[in-house]
Amino acid sequence: MRQISVETALAALEDKSLKVVEAQEERTSSPLDNLAFSLHMVLRASNLTVDGDTVLDELAEDLSAYLNEHEGWRYNERLKSQVRLEVYRRLLPYIKPFDPERANTIVDNLLKMQRITA
């Protein structure tokens, strides 16, 4: 079993706490609603091929609006498949080079975030 030193653990904890504070400050100053902001954070962490945060904001708002329009996807398998496919389609231009496994992971993370935020 691998163990880390107390110093290493504390440094990692401090780094994570700083990231949380930064995210909270960013959320406060963001014009995005909760879902769009959460989706923006997932998109940013996904290292998509985009030109800046403005494109991420627009994509996050677009996905947020789409998911809110199709809120019942969580309870209907057929609708869930359609929503998943549409989210995937909207992300395709930003996943370069294309990797289907990575694309699926991003879509999974976005849909999980929508479930958490809703």
Steps between C-alpha positions, in 0.01 A plus 500: 500500500640836399494777758572867457662729749298738712665792323398366159144442618476850648640657183244312289218603735611863490513492119147358482366755748651785295331361188166489684538864609592603144197314361270665756635844409461424132143378556414821683622716214359282219182603318417133439227322693597209727462227239677690224785590737534137610501384139759769420728361772465146360570625149804695616639196681448294184765694306285559195637675194343844546611859472453627855239502771245687287457195278476279809236732646297485179529122479408464868196726457394309189532164676326634811203624296481171311513289817239716670269462198536121524488464876321164488804326348593355838175302516460387141760273337404595145522871577823439691655348187383795288633757749831319531538489121416872466747603773762283330422663164536852644839412650650337190646818347695565819655156554820503297653263432182298522503221756169316553593386851586856603180630338291247693670595825429869442134431418471280811646777715270764352191288557608419855545871567150570371359237736693646795411861426131443425 
